[in-house]
Amino acid sequence: MAPEISIILPTHNGASYLAASIQSCLNQTFGDFELIVVDDASTDSTPRILEEFAAEPRVRILRSEQNLKLPGALNMGFSKSQGRLLTWTSDDNLYEPGALEALRAVFLERPGVDLVYADYSVIGPEGQLLREHRCSEPDYLVERNCVGACFLYRRSVMERVGTYETETFLAEDYDFFLRTFLAGFRMYHLREVLYRYRVHEASLGSTFGSAQVDQVAEAVRRRHLKPWKREWVRLRRRVRKAMGLLTSS
């Protein structure tokens, strides 16, 4: 029988935090999931670490001999997934134990929702709490990636909007979320901290720098948003905020 949720975990030379990331998935209070780890041509001790989890029935390990980069590795993982609900996580981040259960509950309580996302903590290299990040409402996607790193969506979303675009590396998640928003899927912000996002010197954001990430994100906006569309969403957001329907900024 197919699992309820598929989690994709791509990794490229992420041995430092990989075991903890995998364990945070296995420690979930909701257990009907598969975890597909994609070893994206790692040359460090990643393969050895993955061997330690090979006997876990919920874990599947895929390996690419060629470095596909993040969007390519995600697509490789999702192509093998079976879950009705989909998500992905990073090799240096952590789920809170009740994350999947809380995210899934939104779909049960609100059948019209297609994608749910939650707030998260920002932690340092040793796991120390730096701050809590409160996400914004979906309308802010025309300005920036307001979904963040903790999310869950129906398989029907990917079936309609497509997989992750390889040419949008560094903003592949933003590109996917923006396509989802513009396709008319209903997105819901769950105001609970369910994830720990780690910042450290080897993370993608640190390696490439915020300026490069912002440049790719702006290219994504230009690709998908006509100027009138961005202004229309901004106007709608102002109206909704004035009516008390938006609480995040």
N, C-alpha and C positions, 0 to 999 in steps of 0.2 A: 504494500500500500504506500502511496506517495506521502511524504511528510507534509505537514501544514505549511511550514516555513522553510525556505532555502536561504542560507547565509553564505555569501561568497567572501573569501578572505584572500586577496592577492598579496603576495610577498616577493620582494626582490632584495636579497641580502638584509633581511630584517631580523636576524637571529637574536638581537639584543632583547627584544620585547615580545617575540613571537609566541613563546610558550604561555606567557601570561595572557596574551590576547585570546589564544585558543581556549585556555582554561576559563576565561570569563564567559565564553559562549557555552561551554559545557556545564557551567554552574547555573544556568538559567532555571528559574522556577517553572517555566513552560518548556517541556522537553520534546515536543513533537516537531523536530527540525532536523535538517541535514546541514552540515558544515562542509563546504567545498573549499579546500585550501588550494590555491594555484601558486605553485612555486615557479616564479617567472625568471628562470635561468639564473638562480642564485649560485654564487661561488663561495659563500661563507659556510657556516655550520648549519644553515637552514635545513638541508636534507636530513641531517642527523637528528635534529629536533623533531622534524615531522615523523621520523620513524618511531618516536616515543608515543605518538598518538595514532599510529596506523591500526592498532587493534581496537580502537574505539569505534563501535558500529555506526555512530552518527557522523563520523568524519570520513570524507573522501579526499584523496590527495591526487592532484593533477600536476604535471610538470611540463613546462615548455622549454625546449632546448634553446630557443631564440628569445631574447628579451623583447616582449611585446609591449612593455610599458603598461601603466595602470589601466587605461581603457581597453586595451587588447586582452589583458589578463582577466578583466571583469567579464568581457564577452565570452572568453573561453569557459569561464566558470558557469555563467548563466546558461550557456548552450547545453550544459549537462545537468542543469537543475530540474527538479520535479515539483517543487512546492507551489502552493496556490498563492502564497504571499512571499515577497522577495525583499532582500536587503543585502547590503554588503558592509564590511567593516575593514579596518586597517590593522596592520600587523603591530602597531604600537599603541593602539587605543583599547579601551576596556568597556564592556557593558556592565551596568549595574545588574545585580542578580534578577530583578523583576522586570527588566527592560522589555523583553519580547512579550511577556504576559500583558504588560500595560499597553503596549502598542497594538497588539492583537485585539484587546478588549474594545478599542475604539471602533474597529470594524463590526464587532458584534452589537455595540450600542448605537452606532450610527451607520446603517447599511449603505448610505449614499456616499460615504467617504471612499476615495480611491487611494490616497496617500496620506499617511500620518507621520509627523515628525515631532521630536521632543527637544527640550532644552538639555544642556550638558555642562559638565564641569571642565575647566581647563586645568591640567596638571603639568608639573615639571618633569624633568628626566627621572627623578627618583619617586615620582608619584605624589609629590606634595601639591596640595590644592593651591592654585594661583588665583582663580576667580570662577564665578559661575556665569555662564553665557545664556541669556534669555533671547530666544529666537524671535523674529518678527513675523507678522502675518503674511500669507501668501502673496498679496498684492505687491509687496516690496521686491518680488523677484524681478521686476522690470529695472530695479536699481542694483541689486546685488543678490548673491546666494544667501537667502534668509532661511533656508531649510536646515543647513548644518550637517552634522555627521551621524545623527541618530534618526533613522526613518524606517518605514515599512510600507510597501505598496503592493497592490494587486498585480498578478501576472498580466492581466488584461491591459495594464498601462504599458508595459514593455511591448506587448504584442501589437499595440497600436502606434506608439511613438517611435519604436525601434530601439536598438541597443545603444551602447555608449560609442560616441564618435571618436575615432582614433586621432583625428586631427585637432581635437580640442584638449589634448593632454594638458594637465594642470587645472582645467576648468570643465572636465568631462561630466562631473556631477552637476554643476550649474547648468550646463547645456541640456542635460537630461531633464532636470527639474523645470527649466524654462519651457522646454517642449511639452512637458506634461501639463503645465499651467495653461499654455496657449491652446492646447488641444481641448480644453474645457473640463479636464478631470478635477474633481473636488479634492482639495488639499486641506488638512486639518492640523492645527498647531496644538499639541498636547503640552500644557504648561507644567511639566514635571521634569526633573533632572534625572535622566536615565542612562547617561553615558559619560565616560571620562576621555577627553581629548588631550593627548600628550603633545607638548611642544618640546623639541630637543634639537640639537645641532644637525642631526642626520635626517630629520623629517623633510618631506617634500617642500613645505613652505619655507623652511630654513635653507635648504639646498638651492632652490631656484630664486627665492626672494619674492617679496610681496609685489614689487613693481612688475615682474614678469607675469605673475599670476593675474594681476589686475589687467594687464595688456591682453591676455588671452580672454579674460572674462568680458572685456569691452568688445572684442571681436565677436564673441558669442552674441552679445546684445545687438550689435549692428546686423548680424546675420539673420536674427529672428524677429527683430522689432522694427517696424516702420515708425518714423517719428510720431505720427498721429496716434499709433497704438500705445506708445509709452505715455504720451500726454493723456490719453483717455483713461488709462489705468490709474495714473496719478490723480486725475480728477475724481474718479470713482473712490479712490482711497480717502481723499479729503472729505468727501460726502459721508462715507461710512464712519470715518473717525468722528466727524461732527455729530453723527447720530449715536455715538457710543458703541459702535459695532467693532471698532478696532481699538486695542489697548496697547499694542506694541508699536515701537517707532523704529 
